[in-house]
Amino acid sequence: MAELKIAPMVRPETGRNVPARNEACPLDLGWVRDVRVNLSAAERRVATLPGRRTVKKDAQAAWLLKAVTCIDLTTLNGDDTAGRVRRLCAKAKSPIRRDILEALGMADRRITTGALCVYHRFVKTAVEALQGSEIPVAAVSTGFPAGLVPHDVKLKEIESSVRDGATEIDIVITREHVLTGNWQALYDEMRDFRAACGNAHVKAILATGDLKTMRNVARASLVCMMAGADFIKTSTGKESVNATLLVTLIMVRMIRAYYERTGFMVGYKPAGGISSAKDVLNYQFVMKEELGREWLEPDYFRIGASSLLADIERQLEHHVTGRYSAFNRHPVG
Amino acid sequence: MSVARYFDEMSYGPAPEADTEARAWLTCHDATFGHFIGGKFVPPASGTYIDTMEPATGATLAKIAAGAAADVDMAVAAARKAQGAWAKIGGAARARHLYALARAVQRHGRLFAVLESMDGGKPVRESRDLDIPLVARHFYHHAGWAQLQEHAFADHVPVGVVGQVIPWNFPLLMLAWKLAPALALGNTVVLKPAEFTSLTALLFAEIATQVGLPAGVLNVVTGDGSTGAALVDHPDVDKIAFTGSTEVGRLIREKTAGTGKALTLELGGKSPFIVFDDADLDGAVEGVVDGIWLNQGQVCCAGSRLLLQEGIAEDFLARLKQRMTKLRVGHPLDKAIDMGAIVAPVQLKRIQSLVETGISEGASIFQPDLSPPKGGCFFPPTLISDVQPTATVMQEEIFGPVIVAMTFRTPDEAVVLANNTRYGLAASIWSETIGLALDIAPKLQAGVVWVNATNLFDAAVGFGGYRESGFGREGGKEGAYEYLKPKAWANRKPRQVTEQPQLQTASGGFETPALDRTAKLFIGGKQARPDGNYSRVIVSPAGKLVGEVGEGNRKDVRNAVAAARSAEAWSRATSHNRAQILYYIAENLSARSAEFAGRITAMTGASPARARAEVEATINRLFSYGAWADKFEGTVHAPPLRGVALAMNEPIGVAGVVCPDEAPLLSFISLVAPLIAVGNRVVVVPSERHPLCATDFYQVLETSDVPAGVVNIVTGSREELTKVLADHDDVDALWVFGSKTASATAEKHSIGNLKRTLVDHGLETDWNDPAAAEGPILLRHAVQVKNIWIPYGE
């Protein structure tokens, strides 16, 4: 078992701690096969957690602001254009109205979203638009969303995005490897993706809606982490079922198991389907309760979402004014 | 704290549930409550009140009436007055009343939840999400039984006036568990809530009256243990239903013995929580949280003994400790906590003292470092490990947030350790292997078994214990019978006891005499001489010597019970196998029917025709139980979850049977056959006056492939042997027919291990009437229902 790594590297230009990367480990098939998930027990946990934890008033505002800093503000549509991406970048830089931040006493904090997430085509646009903001650009890759393009094309796509300035790459796994229990193939694929990313952080999208069973989800999570994924991520947003609290519980428990055995902290990114402030709090509770305080920061927690931010903005204005807010009162992204 | 500070710390902050409405309700009663009798609040006769406090702060919440005998009298009179009319309005009308109660509970759900948490200290999440929805569910479900009563229970009538004494851990939920079936099936109730937590019962009574429940149907008398005792002692109460400690349960059994009052007891537990090495360990850790930290562990079925397979024990305990550091203990009305306050200082002291005992006996203790609010009754979640079965904390029910852990090597050993307790309320099994989990579940001595789950409850699924965890079931059809009595037994008359005829000794003549026969005892498949080597003379009504039987004593009973205990394979035999043997007994009896008829005539003076009819009826009865053996099956409940609950009819174990004098062969078989048909082993005391047809019967048993120890026969004094059987702590059930005094003795002396008793109180049963003496009417008493919850999904 690897030693626990506790000394984080320091990013020189900002002084912010940079998380140590997941240095991967050999594929341990015994561990993969040992994974057991009892669905009913897991469901009970996620059913009761929202009743066990809640945050109110100032605490709630703080948690929602924290959630904003974890959002990978995302546009992944066929009709995306450079203009659309620039607009979203502006929103990523100032996600919350300044007067609201002032009222919350948070104007002096740099509240931005965690990253901006686009297709490869718009990486350059986004990098330029976000110049000086320190907001990373994430590119979905490897034949997103189905991931069925040739393997070498996937590697080339990753390399191109990294060249264009993406510092985070969201790859999709080949679901077939999971559905057929071909863990070696999944591991090899993931290792290649990780190598192609170089210094860029890699998020492994499992497409949990396609994997169906929680055992599949747990095993795929583990194999991707063994192969060096910095984050594991639920979905592309294109499957019929995307992020759920249940799948979150299963994945974060595997993150904990991996951390306990290897000492590497892997991040978690639910994506798709989290659209309300109330929802996102429940995800934060799972992170804090199952993993711990560190996993509430954008280094280890990202939320793939597009409409969530607008709801948080309304909630925060309500907190400040005591009046219910409306969407048109907040600048669109 | 500022937003910025929360942003940096990411802590939870307070999340209080408002108590405004609950306090307004208290204020509108001047925070002083009388009893609720005959549809209205009445002040206590004595004028004395007791304080009920808020355990989270120690502040006084309200004053409640201190009930005395006069108050109980008044309440029982009100219930008695209402009972006839309440039964008479019929199931459909009662269904409407219960439906109204269910709806009212839902409409006032938040008020009930907040008041419950204030008064009892449990987290408002639990009262809101668990207790109150289940309360409503119980009234809905039992509205259904009321509606269906005339069909589903056509051969039963209500018990009458029921006294119910409930505990403080689930005040309103226990009220619902007791009240819903009682009212649904036509009984009226005097309820005594726990002195610490009476407020929701009073609120319920008030709301029930508002929604039209007739006066006197539900009466609430508050007070301490002495009030409960007055209710238990009241001569006009037909049944007592109690949930609480095993200690008080014993007391109630003793006090009601011989009074004819029906009794159900739902008592303590020390329930095992078994984790196999192929379990979902994170799921099981969460199960522990739900098992022992629900309601601060003040749960009779709490999974308080953690049994871990050795290979995963260390890993599991590490995960559990980590999980414990995340638990939050706080004010019960805080919506972001896992544990609230212990109900009262006296309970807190008890928990502290038991944990200290554990430490002094060498156990390791783990408690997370957390800071509960000051001033209230709080105790941290506690894990005790490095303990052996010999430790006090492994044996005693702690009734607090304390779990004790030990390890096992094999599934067999898990079963042995799990069953190594006087209790038998619940058990939890964690394994992802269906074959293993379903193999272990029937082997556990527990009324409720959860597979990969814990603390699941539903109105459709019976709940109740084995062994010293009490008897009777609450919920489901099995629970409904607890509030009914068979019509066929309703009009039994006291037995006419005739003088024992004097032996008229006469010298013999010079003709060749019949060959002398010695009737022995029948123990462990062998004929055995009585230990004391005394004989008892059996005399015909005309005073003629019919024969002699052994005078069985304590040691003979001891030997018989030991033989019955070792015949455990009978309980595991297939029902087909047991059916075949019952048919075979009938066949062999039939071959000797003339001999048995002759014996009956000689012993009882019955006409030959009547004696032949009795033998025929006996053969027929054996056939009936051969038929029932593979048909008295359990049910599959469909509780509201993805999964099933299997209600299995399981044998109780070793049963003592004391037979009456009337119809000596037929009554003997009518009592023995149902017990062995479902897998019990019996120690039978045949008719004291006419035992010879039973001693003749062991030859029939010997030729019928009945395994040794399944039926043991000890002849002798009914009263003495009844007492010996009742006092024997390895006898699980005791049926006594034939005498009022023996019935009382059986009940009174059954308290050692709280054996299940079925007695006739000296009322004579018509053994020829199948409605009164055959089938489910007795089979229901020959089994105990185990509910195995099996949630599933992949």
Interface residues (C-beta under 8 A of the other chain):
Chain A: R36 V37 N38 L39 S40 A41 A42 E43 R44 R45 T48 G51 R52 R53 T54 V55 K56 K57 D58 A59 A61 A62 W63 L65 K66 L104 G105 M106 R109 T213 M214 R215 R253 K288 E289 R293 L296
Chain B: M1 S2 V3 A4 R5 Y6 F7 M10 S11 Y12 G13 P14 A15 R125 R128 D129 D278 A279 D280 L281 D282 G283 A284 E286 G287 D290 K326 K335 A336 I337 D338 W430 E432 N452 A453 L641 R642 G643 P791 Y792 G793 E794
